[in-house]
């Protein structure tokens, strides 16, 4: 369901160090009953001696564990081993932007906000603070806490509609790698042998959609896989900034990520240290026929064995119940699906992390003394404010609207002016400084304002009764009563979140209405929960009345879809769910116009500040992609009305993703974006609006003008579908890397030095400020389609007015490599490369070229066996699993599907075409120049009994001219092609 084991109260929840040092295993069977040794003896065990190497300590401990004890380590909840004095251990404490779910802790800006600082040094400090707080919580060590943190998220923000956009860093793998490495280094403490915490990078890999996320397959052609998706995960692992990966829910090329062999073949090759790889929550069960949606293996024993063989060490499933996992692993061992070496190898990975965490050191090792005093410290509060200010992006600032004068008389309005929202993986705010709070504190006086939302009453058009809520913190089930329209119990503030969704906050107690066991009750502080049950729609009817529709997220789940309309369902008038035909029709009586109140607040003021944005539990989140990229209609109307009343309007957009706000942006003189930025949001915004901080955040994603600029969210081939700033040829609303400042900067010439380029940057304005210097590269000529440009280096620098700094940006020829599909390896081509530096991907102020002497990719030699996946282009093709264990094939989704292999050297004369094919019977053709070009071979395929049962087909080659040409293989629907030769 989601990547963690939930607290029990929340319902359904989420090279090898010992390769040459495997210890003898105990005889399979029940856990050996061995008396615990005296404390002095336990302390003398070599695994408790920090003077020994990690490998020696793990080897010693493995040799002391029984088989059952080793297998018990493979579940998320690892039990204590009392006889050795070993405490319990749990994988998975959430820590995306602060420690989550364990109590009040410092909440930093969302991950997308952290990356928007473009400041790795700052983010390492944030990671270190989060690591300290995780250690502080760990001192009490209840079962639900642990030092294995599930962060950072390296999934690329390829599509801004992804529901979990807030959890990632960027659409660019270089920036993602830099920020994830910085955050991870902070979490680990920087010494891989003495870990502050053990971060797990997630979700490997190509996980960027929530719709059918456990059933959809992300097609990764080799170039996209190596250059893009894996490139985001590799830096943090290579830098020892993380200690393992979490496998994703989705499939890649037809194979579930839980059994992706790249967990071993690729991920473990990026470091010499042991990694503890974990599954996402309940993902092992998803693999099994009749349990999950993937139906990949008939039994859990086979599924768990395949996952361990692929590189999984720890299974996050069945909440705290480890029995299904341990039983399955034991059966897999008995049936020969796993070996004793497999058991020791995976157990060794787990124990190596625990050793490095200092668990077996005297007094808990280097960080064992960190306690509760490390949580929510004054230094962490200051860091949260600094980070929130540095993360904000100034999108527009016409006529120097910002910063405002400290003496300005302002009003702060908008639905997010007086509240801070938190996301699913946020911690509990220790306090909350809202935008209006922060501005009032900055000015030292009360500030006029309004949330700008309508206050309404809902009256049954047939009976005249009003929908009525309760008072007090417990509220009461909504019911229809004869209460007067003047009573607060019949009044609700309506917040519009777009896509027809609203929330209702009761005026009687200031709490939101949500669905609960007792009906619909006004007892919720904020919309939230795994199933967000505080969502409604007001559906206008032809007669002007409204139906009140329940729109909680679970209405989209197959187990409950109807009825969804509200109406009196009993004699006492309590509102329940009824079929549409029986739904009550309500008149929507506006008690107070939010727009009019906001306009009154801003009229005559020196400036108006409007705070709009999203609600993180509603506008896209885990398990739910965004259905609308725009600003909610009521919020857009509010901005228009405020601008009309006060042209000096500053709009603050507080959300977690790019938004299609072109019309709104054209209306207002100043536009500032921030993520949901944590407890210090209001103070940080006040610092920016009044110039105590100079904005320098930069966008980490392209902001598109329209959803029409995007293909389906399920299209992962960024090359063919021209996705992200690498390949997008349209004109964005705001480009990747965009962000303005209150000062100006001038660039000198780019100059080459041995390890990269230098450029002089001068602050030409009158304010101190930060410039984010960005270096982009474009390869002019290539055998392959190349990105329009790619970020290769960046640096955030602080400059006083008139100050010049020489900025060094690292770039070597190795950084220019791309994946050569003709030889399945990295290559640097001989070519001229455009080198450009500037303030964004579209504001490039210094340019030069670099002529690199590399390789020339020779024409393809198809007389050698060619993997079908190494194509150059295709149509009506999906990438599929060649076998359940490994390998990728191409599968035809329609007759006439084709794959092409460009620039192939062909020899004239007789020869044969040979191919390995599986699946449906059909004809496999070889054509030259195009899918309908000259046919030079046609092989009949009789079909196979299974999509995994491959047969070899051959056909004579006829009429092949000598020279070079593009070769097309044309397939029939249902055919799978693994490899071929033109001999």
N, C-alpha and C positions, 0 to 999 in steps of 0.2 A: 504493500500500500504506500509506504513512505519510508524514507531512509533513516529509521531508528527503531529501537524497541520502545514502545510507548510506556509511560507510567501506567500502572495497572488500572487506575481510575478513569482512563480515557478511552477504553475499549480497544478494538482491533488496532494494532499499531500500523519496523525496518531492521658470486653466483651463489647459490644456497650455502649458507654459512656452515651447514652440517653435512654437506654432500659426501665428504670423505671422513666424517666422524660420527656415523650412526651408531647409537648405543644399542645394546641387546634389549629386546622387548620381553616383557613378562608374558606368561602363558595367558591366552584369552580367557576371560571369565569374569566372575564377580570381583569387585574392588577388594583388594587384599586388606584384611584387618590387621594393621600394624600399629603397635602402640607408639604414641608420640615420644620422641627422644627428649631428654632433658634440654633446657634452653641452652646450656653451655655446649652441648653436643651439636645442636642445630646450628648454632652460630659458627661452629668450626667447619661446616660443610664448605667445600671449595666454591659452590655456586654463590655463597654469601661473602666471598672474599673479593673486594673490589680491586685488589692488586692483580688478580688473574685477568686474562683477556675475556672478552665477551664470549668468544667461541668456546673457550675452556669451561667457563661457568655454565653455559647452556649444555655442553656435553655432559658435565657432571650431573646437572639437574635431570636431564633426560634419562640418564642411567639409573636414577633413583625412583622415577615414576613408573607405576604399573601401566599396563596397556589401557585399562579403563580410565586411569587418571589422565593419560595423554589424550584419549578420545574426548574426555570431558572438556578439554580446552577448546574444542572446535565450535562450541555454541557461544553465542554472544555473552551469555551469563556463565562465566567460568567459576566453578565452585572452589571453595577453600580445600587445601590439602593439609588437614590439621596435623598429621603425623610428621610433616616436614616444616610446620610453622608457616605455611603459605596461606595468605589471605585470598578471599575471592577477588575476581577481576571482571570487569565489564567493559566491552568495547562500546564506543559510541556515546560521547557527550557532545551535544550540538554546540557549535561555537563559530557560526558564520561571521558575526560581527559583535561578539560578546558571548559570554557563557549563557546558554538558554535553559529555561525550564527548572533551574535549581534554586531559584529565589532571586531576590533583588541583586542586580549586578550592573556594571557599567554597560550601557547600550551605545555602541558606536553606530555611525551611518551604515546603512545596508551595504552589502558587498559591492553593488554597482556604484554606490557612492564612494566607497574606499578607493576603487579603481579610478574614479573621476578626479582624484587628487593628482594622478600621474606622479606620485611621490613615493617610491619604494622605501626610502629611508623612514618616512613617516609611518608607512604601513607596517614596517618591521617593528616600530615602537608600539603600534596598536596591537600587533600580534603578541608582543612580549607582555603587555598589560593583560590581555585576555588569558595568556598562559599563567600569569601570576594568580589571576582570580580562579582559574580552574584548580590550581594547586590549593588555593584557600578553601574552596569547597571540599576538596578531597580529604582534608584533615578529618572530617566526620565520617567519610567513607560509607555511606549507606549503599544498599544494593544497586540503586539506580544511578550512581555517579561513577565516574572513572576518568582516567587521564588519557585514554585514547579518544582524541577529539575528531569529529567528523567535519572537517573543514581543511582547506578551502575548496570551493567549487570551481573547477577549471573548464566546465562545459562552455563552449563558445556561444556567444549571443548572436548566432547566425540569423535568427528570425526574431524580431522584436515582439512578436505575438506570443512567444513562449510564456506560459504562466509563471515560470520560475525565473524570469529575467532578473529579478531583484537579487538572486543568489549568485549570479555570475559576475564576471568582470568586464568582458569586452567581446566584440565580434572579431578581434584581432588576436592571433595566437601569441605574438611576441609580447604584447602588452599584458595579456592574461598570464603568460609565463613569468613575467617580471613581477607582477603584483602577487601572484600566488606564491612565488618563491620568497618574496619579502615577508608576507604574512606567515608563511610556514616557518621561516627562520626565527621570527619572533616567538612563535608558539613553541618551537623546540628549544630555544635558548641559544642556538648557534653551535652547539657542540654535539655532534651526532652520537657520541659515546655516553653522554650524560644529558639525557633529555628532560626538559622541563615538562613537556607534554609530548604525546605521540600523535601528530596530525595525520589524518587520512584524506587524501585528495579524492574528489568525486566529481561526476559519476562516469566511470570509464565504460564506453565512450559514445560519442555522437548522440547524446541525450539532449534534445532541444525541442521536444514537443511533449505535451501532456495527453493529448487526445490519443486514446488507445495505446498508452505508452508501454504497456507490457505485451502488446501484440504487434506493433508496427516495427518495421525493419528499416534502419537507416542505411541507404545504399552509399557505400564509400568506395569509389574507384581508387586505385592505388595512390594517385597523386593527391587526392583530397584526404585520404587517410593519413599519409605521411606528412604532407606539407601543411595541413590544416588541423585536423582533429587531434592527432597524436602530438603534434608540435606544441599544443597548449599544455599537455600533461608532462612532457618530458623535462622541461627546465627545473621544476621544483624537485623532481625525483633525482635528476643528475646532481643537483646542489645539496642533496641530503636535507632538504628543507621539509620533506614529508616522509612518513615512515610506512606508507602503503597506499593502495588505491581501493576505492569501493567500486564494484561493478554496477553498471546501470541496469534498469529494468528492461530496456528495449532490446531489440535484436540488431545486429549489424551484419549486413549481407546474408540475412536469413538465419543467423545463429544467435541464440540468446547471449547477451553479454556476460551472464553468470558463468557460461562455459566457453568464453572467448579464449583461445589459446594464446592470444597476445598478452594476457595477464602474466604469463611466464615468458613467452618468446620475445616480446618487446619490452614490457615494463621492467622485468627483472634484469634485462640487459643494460638498463640505463644507470645502474648503480652496482657497486660491489657489496653493499650492505643488505642485510636481511630486510624484507618488507613483509608486513602483516596485511594481507589483502582480505577484504571482507565483502560479503554480499549486501545488497540493499535488503530492506526489511521484507520478509516473506517471499523474496525472489526464489529461493530454492524450491518452495512449494509450487511456484508458477510453472516450473519446468515439467511437472508431473501430470500425466494423463488423468483427467477427472478431478484435479484439484485446482490448477491454475488455468490460465488462458493459453499457454504456449504448447502444452501437450507434446513436449519434446522427448520425454523418457517415460516408460511405463511405470517405473517405481522410483520411490525416493532414494533407495540405495543406489540405483544407477545414476540418478541425477546428482546426488552428493558426491559420488565417486568421480563423475565427469568433471564437476566443478573443481574438486581438489586436484585432479590431473591437469586441469587448465591453469591452475594457479591460485585458487581460493583457499584460504586458511581458516576463516571463521565464518560461520553461518548465522545470519541475523534472521531469525524466524521463530514463530510460535511463542512470541513474547518471552517470558522467563522460563518456559517449559523446554528443557533441553532434551527430553527423552526421545522425541521423534528424530532429532539429529543424531544423537549418539547411537540409537538403535540402527538407523540407516547406515551409518559409517561402519558399525560392527558387522552388519550383514554384508556390506560391500567387501570388507576384508575377508570374511568367511567364503564368499562366492568368488574370490579371486579378482574382483574388480579393482581393488586396491592392494598394495603390498605393504609390508611393515616399513619399508623405506619411505613410502609415501606418507605414512603416519608420522614417522620421525621427522621427516622434512617439514611438514606443515606445523607440527608441534614446535619444532625448533625455531621457525619464523616467529611464532607467537612469543615464545620464551625469550628470544633475543630482544624483543621490544621491552618486555617486562624487566629484563636485566638492565637495559640501557636507561629505563625510567628510574633506576635506583631502588626499585621495590625490595631487593634483597640486600641492599647496602645497610650498614649501620645507620640508624636514625633516618632512613629513607633517602640517603644520598644527598647530593648537592642542593636539591630544592625541597628536601623533606621538612625544613623549618618554616616554609611559607604557610601561614594560617589565615584565619578569617580577616585579619587586619589588612590583607592584600586586596580585599574586595571593596569597590566603590570608594577608592581613596581620593583625596583632593587632587593628587597628580593625575589620576585617571579621569576625573571630571574635567580638568583643564585640557587634557589630551582629547577628550571627546569633543569639547568646544572647538579646539584648534582644527581637528579633523573635519568636523561638520562645516566649518568655514572654508577650508581648503578644498572640500569636495564640491561645493556649489559652482554652477556654471552660469556665467552671464551670457545669455543668448542674444540679447539685443539691448542697445542703450543709445537711442537716438537723442541727439542734442544734449548729451551730458546730463540726462535726467537723473541718473545716479552718479555719485552718492548724494543723498539728501543732506541738507544742513541740519545740524543738531537742534537748531532753534525752530525747525519747521513744525507747523501744526498739522499733524497727520491723523488719518483714521485707518484702521485695519479691519477689513471685512473679508468675508468669504467662508465657505464651509470648513476650511481647515485652519482658520485664524485662531480658534480657541481650543484646539485639541491636538494631541499627538497620537498617531496610530502606530501600532506595532505589527510586524508580520509574523508568520507562523514560527519562524526560527529565531525570533528576537527574544532577548531576555526580558525579565520583569524590570520596568523602569524604576529606579530608586527615587526619582522625582521627575517632573515634567515641566519644562519651560516652553510654553507655546509661543507661536510667533507674536501674538499681541502682548504676552507677558514679557518677552525679551525686549520688544520695542519700548514698552512702558518703562521697563527697568533702565534701558539706555537713556531715555529722556527724563527719567526721574519724576514722572507724573502719570496720571491715568490717561489712557488713550481711548478715544471713541471708537466704537466698532459694532459689528453685527455679523452673524454667521451667514446672513443673506439667504436663508432658506424659509420657505413658506411654513406658516403654522396653520394647520387645518383641523376641521372636525368632519367626521364621516357620519352622515345621517341616512338611515334607511329610508329610501324614497317611498316605500309602501307603508311602513309603520310610524315613521317620524322619530324613531328611537335613535340615540347616538351610540356609536362605539365608545365604550368606556374602559379605562384602565384603572389600576389600583394605585395606592399610595404606599410610601415607605420603601425600603430597599428590597422587600420581597415582591412588590407589585401585586398583581392579581391577574387571573385569566381575563382576556378581553371578553366583554359581553355587551349586548345592546341593552340600554336602560333609558329611562325617561329623564335622565339628568339634564340640567339646563345647559344651553350652549355656552354659557359664561363660565362654567366650571372647568378647572384645569384638567380634571380627569378625562374630559372628552377631547382634549387638544393634543395634537401631535406635530412635532417638527419633522418635515419631510426632506430627506437628503437624497439628491439625485446622483447616482453613480454611473449613469450611462447604460446603454443597451436595455433601457426600460426598467432597470432595477432601482428601487428606492429602499431606504430604511426609515423606520418610524421610531422617533424618540418621544417618549411620553413626557409631557410638560409637568405632569403630576409629581414625578420623581426624578426626571432627568435620565431615565434608563431606557434602553432600547427594547423593542418588542421582538421576542423570538419564540420559536416553537419549542415546547417542552412537554413533559409528561402530562401536565395539567392543562394543555391547550396552548394558546398564544399569550405569553405573559410578558409584562414590561419589567424585566429584572436583569437585563444584560448591560454591563458597563460599556462594551464595544461589540460590534459584530466580530465573530471569531469562532473558533472550534474547527475540528476537522470537517464536519458538515456544518456549513455556515447557515444557520437557521433563522437569521434575522433579515432575510431578503424578501421583498414583496414587489409586485407590479400593480399599478393602478391602471386598469384597462378601460379606456373611455369607450362608451357605447353610443350608438346612433342617437339615442334620446338625451345625451348629455350626462347621463349618470356613469358611474364607474363600478367595475367589478374589482374586488380586492383579491388578488391572486398571490398565493404563496409561491415563492421562487427560490427556496433554499436549494443549495447545491445537490442535495440528495435526490431532488426530483428528477435529475438526469440519470440516476442509477436505475438499473433494470429491476431492482427489487422493490421499488416503490415509485410509481409515476402518477397515480390518480387515486382520489380526486385532489385538486390543488387549489380550489376556490374556497373562499370563506363565506360563512353564513351562520345564522343561529342554528345550533344543532340540538337544542334541548329546551325544556320549558323555562329554564332559568336564563335563557338568552345568551349562554356562553357560545362564543364563536368556535366553530369546528370546521373541518374540511368537508366540502360537499361537492357534488358534481356541478358542472357549469350551469346546467339548467336550473338548479336549485340555489345558485349563488345569490346573495343579497345584492341589490343595486343601491349604490350610495351616491348621494350628492356630496360633492367636495366643496365644503364651505371654507373659504380662506379667511381665517381670523386675523392674520397679519401677513402682509406681503413681504417676503424676505428681500426682494429687489427694492421695493420702496423704502424699506428700513435702511438698507445699505446706501442707497442714493442719498437719503437724508443725512446719514452719517458722514459722507464724503463731501457733500456740497459745501463750498466755501473754504475747504481745507487747502493748505499749501500743496498737499499731495495725498493721493489715495493709494493704499496698498491692499491688493486683493490676493488672498491666498486660496488657491484652488488645487485640485489634484485628485488622487485616488484613495480608495480604502483598500489596504493590502489583502484583506480577507475576501474581497469581492471582485476587484478589477484584475483578475488573473492571479493565480497562485498555484501551489502544487496540486496536481491532478486536474487543473482547469486552465486551459489556454485563454488568452484574451479574445473576446468576440468583437471588440470594438476598439480601434486605435485612437479614437477621438476623445476630446473632453466632453463630459456629460452636458447635454443640451441646456439644462438649467444653469450650470456653471458658466457656459459660454454666454448665455443671455445676461447673466449677472455682470460679467465683465463688460459687455457692450453697454449696459445701462450705466455702469459706473464711469466708463470712459466718456460717455455723453455728458455726464454730470460734472466730471472733473478730468479734463484732458491730461493732467499731470498724474497719470496712473501707472503704478508699478505692479506688475503681475508676478507673483511667485507661484510656480508650478511645483508641487510637491508630490512626486510619484516615482515609479520604479522602472521606467522604460521610455523609449522614444514615443512621442505622441504626435498625431497629425493635427497641428495647431496653426496651420498657415494663415487661415482667416483671422484667428485671434491675434496672432503675432503682428499682422498688418495693422491692427487697430490700436495697439498700445505702444508707447514710446520705450518702455523698459520691460524686459522679461528675464527673470532669474529662475533657473531650475535647481532643485535639490532633490535628493532621494529622501525617503523617510529616514531622518538623520539622527534619531535617538533623543536622549534626554535633554541635550543642549541645543536642540534645533532652534529655539527662539532666540537664544543669546547669539548663536552663530549668524543667524539671519540679520539680527540687529547690527552686529559688527559690520556686516557687508553693506547693508542698506545705508548706513550712516558713515561709511568710509573708514572705520577703524581697522577693517580688514579689506584688502584689495582682491577681488575675485580672480582666480587663476585656474579653476577647475576646467577640465576639457571633456568633451563628449567621448565616450568609449564605443559608441555605436553611431551608425548613420541614422539620422532622423529623416524619414521619408515624407514626401508630400501627401501620399495617398496609399491606401492598401493596394491599389492597382499596380503599384511599383513592385509588388511582391508576388512570387508564385505560391503554390501550396506550401503550407508549413512543413509538409512531409518531403519536400524536395531538398535533399542534402547535397546534391552535386552543385557546389558553388561555381564551378567552371562553366558547365553547360547552361545553368540557369542564371548566370551573371549576378551572383549574390555577394553581399557585403561590399565595402568600398574597394576591395581588391578588384572586383569585376563589374560592379554596377555602372552602367553607362548613362543613367538618367541624371537629372539635376535634383539633388536632395534639398530638403528644407534647410537642414543644418548638416554639414559634412562631418565625417569622422575627425576627431581631434579639435573641433571648433570650441571656442571659448574666448570671451572678450575680457578686457581689463580697464581699469580707470586711468591707466597710463599707456604710453606707446613705446614700441621697441623697434630699433633698427638693426639690420643684419649686415655684417661684412661678407667677405668672400669665404667660400668653402676652401679649405686647404688640406691637402692630403698629408698625413703622417703615417708612420709605419703600421699603426694599429687601427687607423680610421681617419676621421676628419675633424678639423677644428673650425669654429666659426666665432667671430667676435659678435657679441650681442650687447647693444647699448640701450639703456633706458633713456628715451628722448622726451619723456614727460616730466611732470612736476610732482609725481607721487612715487613713493617706493612701491614696488610690485614684483610679482613673480612672472616669469615667462617660461612656458613649456616648449622647449626647443625640440622639434620633431624632425627626424631624418628619414626620408623615403627613398626607395630605389625602384627603378623600372628598367627591365632588360629590353633593349631595343629589338634584337633579333634572336630567334630561338627556333628550334625544331617544334616546340610545343607552344600552345596558347599560354601567354604569361599575364600575370596580374597587371592592371593599369598602374598600380603602385603598391608597395608594401612598406609598412613601418619596420625599420631595422634598428633604430636607436632613438632614445629620447632622454632629456634631462630637464628637470625643473630647477630653475636658478632664480635667486633673489637679487634684485638690483635696486640700488638707491637712485634717485634722480641724477642723471648725467653719468652714472657709472657704467663702465664697460667690463665685461668678463669674456674671457676666451673659453668657450664651451667645447669640451672634447667628447666626441661621439664615436664609439667603437664600431668599426666595420672592417671585416677581413673578407678575403675572397671566399672562405668557407661559408660565410653568411649568405652568399649568393646562390647556393646550391638549390636545385629542385630535383624532384624524383623522376628518374629516367625510366619510363615504362618499357623501353626496348631491352634493358639489362637489369631491371629491378634493383637499382641502386641510385645513390645520390650522385649528381653530376654538376660541375660548374662549367658552363659553356663559354667558349671564346666569344666575346661579344662586347659591345659598348653598353655601359650601364649609365643611365641618368641618375645622378645623385642630387637630391633636393632637400633643403632644410627650410623650416618655417614654423608658423604658429598653428597650422592645421593642415589636413590633407589637401585643402584647396587654397591655402594661403601660404605659398612657398616663395620665399624671398631670396634664397641663395641657391645657385645652381652650378653644377659642374658635371663633367663626364669622367668615367673611368673605363679605360680600355683594358679588359682582363684577358689574359692568355690562359685559356682553360682547355676544354675538350671540344671536339666536334662529334656530335652523335651521328654515327654512321647509319646508312639506310638499314632497315630491318632485314634480318636474315631469317625468313620464315621457313627455311629448310630445317632449322632447328626447332625443337618442340617449343611452342609459344603458349603461354597461359592465356586463356581467352579473356580473363579480366584485364589484361594489359592492352586494352583497345585504346584508340584515339577518339572515337566518337561512336554513337549508338542511337538506336530508336526502338521503342517498344521492348526494352530490355530491363530486367531487374537483376541485381546481383544476389546470388543465392549460395547456400552452404553446399559445398561439394560433398562433404560427409559431415556427420554430427561432430566429429572431433576436430577437423581442420580443413582448410582449403576453401577457395571461392570459385564458383562457376558463374556463367551468365545464363539466365533463363528467359525465354521468349514469352512475352505476354500477349502476342498476337501473331497471326500469320504475316510473313513479310518482315518480321523483326530483323534487325541487322546490327552488326558490330564492324567497325572499320579499323584497319591497321595501315597507317599512312606511310608513304615513302619506303615501300618495300622493294628490295632488289630482287628481280625476277630473272630466271634463266629460261631461254627457249628450249624446246625439245620435250620429250615425253617425261612424265613424272607422275607422282601419285599424291593425292590429297588424303590425309589420314586425320581422324578426329575421335576424341573420347566424348561420347554423348550418352545422356540418360533421359528418361521421361517418356513423353508421348511420341508415337510414331510420326514420321514426316520426312521431309526432304531438306537436306542441308546443301546449299549452293555456294559456290565461290564465284564472285563477280569482280570485275576490275573497273575502277574509276568512279562507280556509284552503285547504289543498291540495285539499280536496273541496268547496269552496264554489261559489258560482254561477259557471258557465263562461260567459265573455263572448267568447271567441275560441278557434278551433281551427285550427291551420295544419298541413297535411300536408307532410311533408318526404320527398323521394325518396331522400335520401342522396347522398353525394359520394364520389369516387374515393379521397380521402385525408382523413385527419383534419385536414390543414392546408388543404384546399380548401373554402372557405366559399361557401355559396349564400345568396341572400336569399329568405326565404319571407314571405308576407303572408296575412292573413285579415281579414275584416271584424269590427269590434267590434260586439257586439249586446247591448243591455240593460244598458249601463253607467249606473249612477245618478250624478247629480252629487253631489259632496262629497268626503270623504276616506275612504280604505280601504286595507287592506293588499293588495297585489297579489302573487299567486303564479303563477310560471311552472312548469308541470309538464312534464317531459321523459321520453322513452323511453330505455331503456338504450342506451348507445353514442353518444348525441347530444352534440354540443359546441355551446355557445351563447356567442358572443362579445359581442354587443350587441343592443339592441332599442329600439323606440319604440312608444308607444301614441299614435297621432296622431289 
